[in-house]
Amino acid sequence: MLPERELRGAGPLLHVEDNVNGIGNGNGNGNGFRPDELVKIQGRDFVVIGGRLRLLHSANAKVSITTEVLDYNLDQHSVVRARVVTQVGEFTGTGVATAARDPKLVEALVELAETRAIARALRFAGIGVECCGFEELGAGPVLEGDPPRQDL
């Protein structure tokens, strides 16, 4: 197992601690996501990580997110574990990115695996359980061709 990676000397790969007063997140669609936080692909909604993070902060006065690289092979694969601590509890998620699944992002496998891990941990925390994260999609048939556009 690899140690937590330092990023610009600031500590773990990602560590966020904020004191945030709740903000409104109602949008009339029942899930709290704003239209600009959803991407529609083949008729299905996929939420971007920023939407989950906004809802997380709006529902919690204090939040902590840490990530740890569990496995990494240059230009082949990356496995990252995320730990999200909220007022409700602690939630973990694991994200994987591979060159075979994500060939267009081969130079950012750690970052992609990290984003996927955070998205999974946030779903386990109850943030956006009804939608798969857009970043969790691989580069398979759904994403071939032109990049998807957000339906507003």
C-alpha positions in Angstrom: 0.0 0.0 0.0 1.3 3.4 -0.9 1.3 6.3 1.6 -0.9 9.3 1.1 0.5 11.4 -1.7 1.7 15.0 -1.0 0.2 17.7 -3.2 2.2 20.9 -3.3 3.3 20.2 0.3 -0.2 20.7 1.6 -0.7 17.3 3.1 -2.7 14.3 1.8 -3.7 14.1 -1.9 -6.9 16.0 -1.0 -8.0 17.3 2.3 -10.8 19.7 2.7 -12.1 21.1 6.0 -14.6 23.9 5.8 -17.1 25.5 8.1 -20.0 26.2 5.8 -23.4 27.5 6.7 -26.1 25.6 4.8 -27.4 27.1 1.5 -30.6 26.3 -0.3 -30.4 23.5 -2.8 -34.0 23.1 -3.9 -34.5 23.1 -7.6 -37.9 21.5 -8.0 -36.5 18.2 -9.4 -36.5 16.3 -6.1 -32.8 15.6 -5.9 -31.4 19.0 -5.1 -29.1 19.1 -8.1 -29.1 22.2 -10.2 -29.6 21.8 -14.0 -25.9 22.7 -14.6 -24.8 19.9 -12.3 -26.5 17.2 -14.4 -25.3 15.7 -17.8 -27.9 13.9 -19.9 -26.5 11.0 -21.9 -28.9 8.7 -23.9 -31.8 10.0 -21.8 -30.2 9.4 -18.4 -29.0 12.0 -15.9 -25.5 11.8 -14.6 -24.4 14.2 -11.9 -21.0 15.9 -11.9 -18.9 15.7 -8.7 -19.3 19.4 -8.1 -23.0 19.0 -7.6 -22.5 16.3 -4.9 -19.8 18.5 -3.2 -22.2 21.5 -3.1 -25.0 19.4 -1.5 -22.5 17.9 0.9 -21.4 21.3 2.1 -24.9 22.8 2.2 -26.0 19.9 4.5 -23.0 19.9 6.8 -21.4 22.6 8.9 -18.0 20.8 8.9 -16.7 18.3 6.3 -13.5 16.4 5.9 -12.4 14.6 2.7 -9.2 12.6 2.5 -7.9 10.3 -0.2 -5.2 7.7 -0.3 -3.5 6.1 -3.3 -3.7 2.3 -2.8 -2.1 1.2 -6.0 -0.5 3.0 -8.9 1.3 1.7 -12.0 2.4 4.5 -14.4 0.2 4.8 -17.4 -1.6 1.5 -16.5 -3.9 1.9 -13.5 -4.6 3.7 -10.3 -6.7 2.8 -7.2 -7.7 5.4 -4.7 -9.7 5.3 -1.5 -11.6 8.3 -0.3 -12.8 8.9 3.2 -15.6 11.4 3.8 -16.5 12.5 7.3 -19.8 14.4 7.8 -22.0 15.3 10.7 -23.8 12.0 10.0 -20.8 9.7 10.0 -17.8 8.4 8.1 -18.0 6.9 4.6 -15.4 5.4 2.3 -15.4 4.7 -1.4 -12.8 3.2 -3.8 -12.2 4.4 -7.3 -10.3 2.7 -10.1 -9.0 4.2 -13.3 -7.2 2.2 -16.0 -5.6 3.0 -19.3 -7.8 0.4 -21.0 -11.0 1.9 -19.7 -10.0 5.6 -19.8 -7.5 5.9 -22.7 -8.1 9.7 -23.2 -7.2 10.4 -19.6 -4.2 8.0 -19.3 -2.1 10.9 -18.0 -4.5 11.7 -15.2 -5.3 8.2 -13.8 -4.7 9.1 -10.2 -6.9 12.2 -10.4 -9.7 10.2 -12.2 -9.5 7.4 -9.7 -9.6 10.0 -6.9 -12.7 11.7 -8.3 -14.4 8.3 -8.7 -13.6 7.4 -5.1 -15.0 10.6 -3.7 -18.1 10.3 -5.8 -18.7 6.7 -4.4 -18.1 7.8 -0.8 -20.5 10.7 -1.3 -23.1 8.3 -2.6 -22.6 6.0 0.4 -23.1 9.2 2.5 -26.5 9.6 0.8 -25.5 12.5 -1.5 -27.1 11.8 -5.0 -27.7 8.1 -4.6 -30.2 8.3 -7.4 -27.6 9.3 -10.1 -24.4 7.7 -11.2 -21.5 10.2 -11.3 -20.6 11.5 -14.8 -16.9 11.0 -13.9 -17.6 7.4 -13.0 -18.4 6.6 -16.6 -15.6 5.0 -18.6 -14.8 5.8 -22.2 -17.0 3.0 -23.6 -19.7 3.3 -26.2 -21.7 5.9 -24.2 -18.9 8.4 -24.4 -17.5 7.7 -27.9 -17.6 10.5 -30.4 -18.3 14.1 -29.4 -18.2 15.0 -25.7 -21.6 15.1 -24.2 -23.3 18.4 -23.6 -25.2 19.4 -20.6 -28.9 19.8 -21.1 -30.0 23.0 -19.3 
